[in-house]
Amino acid sequence: MLSVAAMMTGALVGATAVLNGRPRLPLLLALALLAIVTMAAIVLARADAPWARAIVRK
């Protein structure tokens, strides 16, 4: 349900930006969002992340 709401919100924001603003604005927003998600994925996928280490019990 959350994914459907996110898609609808994105469609409404994109359509509003195209109709009332500059046509390149939705592409710029999508590029910025893609860059943020890519950087987050790179940071979280590091092998030395604390949550990726094995638990050693003594």
Residue, then its C-alpha position, 0 to 999 in steps of 0.5 A: m500500500l505504501s508503494v502505491a501511495a509513493m507512486m501516486t505522489g510521484a506521479l502527481v508531483g511530476a505532472t504538476a511540475v511539468l504542467n505548471g513549471r519547467p519541463r526539465l524539473p521532474l527529470l532533475l528531481a528524479l536524477a537527484l533522488l537516484a543519486i541519493v539512493t545510489m549513494a545510500a546503497i553504496v554506503l550501506a553495502r560496504a563489507d566493513a559496516p557494523w551490521a554486516r560483521a559476524i557476532v562473536r560470542k566469548 
